[in-house]
Amino acid sequence: MSKIEGKTIWVTGASSGIGKSLAMELSTYPCNLILSSRKEDELQKVKEACGGSERIAILPLDLNHYDQMEGVAQKAISLFGRVDILVNNAGISQRSLIKDTDISVYKKLMQIDYLGTVALSKAILPHFVENKSGHYATVTSLMGKFGSPYRSGYCGAKHALHGFFDVMRMEHEKDGVKVTLVCPGFVQTNVAKNALTADGSPQLEDDVATQNGITPENAAHQIIKSIEKDAFEVYIGGKEIKGVYLKRFFPKLLHKVVLKSQVR
């Protein structure tokens, strides 16, 4: 029996990319789904693509408004009576050099990728503690483990998530709360097109590395497996995963490899 069966799973960033693929695969399990993103119309399309079941609920959510997360969490709980797993998947990336990037871009990245995720996770925490059960699956990035040019603010926010959720796991293991940190590399999504540039406008262009990444369906399948295994941390992608180990054991070599890669 799968650990997901009978659970209520809340997926943020569910209107496209990895989040949509998670919704599609999870909809094949006997579980309840709550799908969130800023785009309610797109969420409705995802629900219909999943079969339109009454066990799938839509809950609009904008992580930029992190001061509203307590109300959103209570709404999520009310939909099916409880939430068992929160998949923190929503976020935004960046493509700009440090010297060119306006400080407002860094502020937005931290508000959405870090503070929004933290606020939502804190808002659902009392519910997890009360139930003596709960699981955070937080999608960070390989950029939460090592850096790469043009992604300074994105790397900073993702590194911050690792620090926060490692402590969440330590402090609330006694309460039955689990944490899985998911670190994807290149996945074929719109992450590059939506990435913020130096002035905060979206890049609107894809890149070769993203186009050649793994499929979002592959990523979603691996994320579900990591949740079922109660993994602490999982790395998803192609050869870029090696960067995690180079960073740990050969940081100067990783520095040279990343600079030679010319990845944008």
Secondary structure as the mmCIF struct_conf table of DSSP 4:
data_model
#
loop_
_struct_conf.conf_type_id
_struct_conf.id
_struct_conf.beg_label_comp_id
_struct_conf.beg_label_asym_id
_struct_conf.beg_label_seq_id
_struct_conf.end_label_comp_id
_struct_conf.end_label_asym_id
_struct_conf.end_label_seq_id
TURN_TY1_P TURN_TY1_P1 LYS A 3 GLY A 6
STRN STRN1 THR A 8 THR A 12
BEND BEND1 GLY A 13 GLY A 13
TURN_TY1_P TURN_TY1_P2 ALA A 14 SER A 15
BEND BEND2 SER A 16 SER A 16
HELX_RH_AL_P HELX_RH_AL_P1 GLY A 17 LEU A 26
TURN_TY1_P TURN_TY1_P3 SER A 27 THR A 28
BEND BEND3 TYR A 29 CYS A 31
STRN STRN2 ASN A 32 SER A 36
BEND BEND4 ARG A 38 ARG A 38
HELX_RH_AL_P HELX_RH_AL_P2 GLU A 40 ALA A 49
TURN_TY1_P TURN_TY1_P4 CYS A 50 GLY A 51
TURN_TY1_P TURN_TY1_P5 GLU A 54 ARG A 55
STRN STRN3 ILE A 56 ILE A 58
TURN_TY1_P TURN_TY1_P6 LEU A 63 ASN A 64
HELX_RH_3T_P HELX_RH_3T_P1 TYR A 66 GLN A 68
HELX_RH_AL_P HELX_RH_AL_P3 MET A 69 PHE A 80
BEND BEND5 GLY A 81 GLY A 81
STRN STRN4 ILE A 85 ASN A 88
STRN STRN5 GLN A 94 GLN A 94
STRN STRN6 SER A 96 SER A 96
HELX_RH_3T_P HELX_RH_3T_P2 ILE A 98 ASP A 100
HELX_RH_AL_P HELX_RH_AL_P4 ILE A 103 LEU A 109
HELX_RH_PI_P HELX_RH_PI_P1 MET A 110 GLY A 116
HELX_RH_AL_P HELX_RH_AL_P5 THR A 117 ASN A 131
TURN_TY1_P TURN_TY1_P7 LYS A 132 LYS A 132
STRN STRN7 GLY A 134 VAL A 139
HELX_RH_3T_P HELX_RH_3T_P3 LEU A 142 GLY A 144
TURN_TY1_P TURN_TY1_P8 LYS A 145 LYS A 145
BEND BEND6 PHE A 146 PHE A 146
TURN_TY1_P TURN_TY1_P9 PRO A 149 TYR A 150
STRN STRN8 ARG A 151 ARG A 151
HELX_RH_AL_P HELX_RH_AL_P6 SER A 152 HIS A 172
HELX_RH_3T_P HELX_RH_3T_P4 GLU A 173 ASP A 175
TURN_TY1_P TURN_TY1_P10 GLY A 176 GLY A 176
STRN STRN9 VAL A 177 PRO A 184
STRN STRN10 VAL A 187 VAL A 187
BEND BEND7 GLN A 188 ASN A 190
HELX_RH_AL_P HELX_RH_AL_P7 VAL A 191 ASN A 194
STRN STRN11 LEU A 196 LEU A 196
TURN_TY1_P TURN_TY1_P11 ALA A 198 ASP A 199
BEND BEND8 GLY A 200 GLY A 200
STRN STRN12 PRO A 202 PRO A 202
HELX_RH_AL_P HELX_RH_AL_P8 VAL A 208 GLN A 211
TURN_TY1_P TURN_TY1_P12 ASN A 212 ASN A 212
BEND BEND9 GLY A 213 GLY A 213
STRN STRN13 ILE A 214 ILE A 214
HELX_RH_AL_P HELX_RH_AL_P9 PRO A 216 GLU A 228
TURN_TY1_P TURN_TY1_P13 LYS A 229 ASP A 230
BEND BEND10 PHE A 232 PHE A 232
STRN STRN14 GLU A 233 ILE A 236
BEND BEND11 GLY A 237 GLY A 238
HELX_RH_3T_P HELX_RH_3T_P5 LYS A 239 ILE A 241
HELX_RH_AL_P HELX_RH_AL_P10 LYS A 242 PHE A 249
HELX_RH_AL_P HELX_RH_AL_P11 PRO A 251 SER A 261
TURN_TY1_P TURN_TY1_P14 GLN A 262 GLN A 262
#
